[in-house]
Amino acid sequence: MIKALWFAVKVGLLIALAVWIVDRNGTMQFGWVDGDGHKIDVTMELGFFLLCTLGLVLLSIFIYQIIKTFVDFPKSYQRYSEVRAKEKGYEALTRGLTAVAAGDAKAAAKEAERAGALLPDDGGLPLLLEAQAARLAGREDDAAKSFVALLEHKDAGFLGVRGLLQSALDNGDDDGALILAERALELHPKQPWILKITYDLLIRMREWYRAEKVLSSLEKQKAIDPETAGSDRIALLMEQAEDDVDEGYVADSILLIKKVLKMSPGFAPAAILMSNVQREQNNPKKAEKTTLKAWKNETSGALVDYWLEIIPSEEAEDKLARLRWLQKLLKAHPNSPTGQRVAGELAMEAGLWGEAREYFKQAEE
């Protein structure tokens, strides 16, 4: 509609110009001398002269456009062919991806080959289709080659990384998958699904320190709830601390355990590990204080068992001494069903039936 109106405006302007030219008053006179020396004069109305001039200009433009069209025809035809090839190539891509989704490996491979031929300069999507078609047909080596080729494409490189990552995960290649996951993180550092895959791989590889850093990124992206993140962080710190103890890095392990106890003061595994380290450093009193401090925050059955393990060796075989040793723990926090029950059992072993009855009564309450 707009093009038609614009054409009508141009025609109207041309007609108005022609009428204006014809209405001009005046004459034009031309003169020249021929070869015989005769003078020739030509007189012409001004309006007619201007109209002829306008017609000559328009005719020249028309002839120029015709010549230009013939000269440019090869390039125009080439551009047209390229556009048509791209259209057919994208149609092949659409059909190929549909075939992949439908599980038709044969049709997917056919359309992938056609798309690659029609889109030689747009290798990203055709290569992805080739890789997916190869995977669908069970040709993992060919799929890997296509994904590797995708890595060379600036805009589609991530598709190659993702494809290779999935292949590595499917094949159980944790080392290769971790390298690819970290490459994917470099390209898209805020993607939750990449962070989660990297996190899981680092845990499987026992890379606790690096896993904790990725956990922090997951928290920033709100891809993990705070409660789970807190328990995961404690677990990671504990694993790292235990590894440090095994490898002789005691000072590092103590720092990590202190972090855990700051986050969860009554966490029995951390308190027990810290107490063991202190005992190995010939600080039994510190070990007792650490256990008692944890017990005050959380009356874990594990702490009861551990407390009985660290009884001074000279009292270990004395049943009454074992009961008195446990009472020291109960004094710090008596409201523990497990502690009261174990105290009752120790009282029975020592033959203190009345005390045993009271301990069991408190445990029951």
Disulfide bonds with the S-S distance in Angstrom:
none
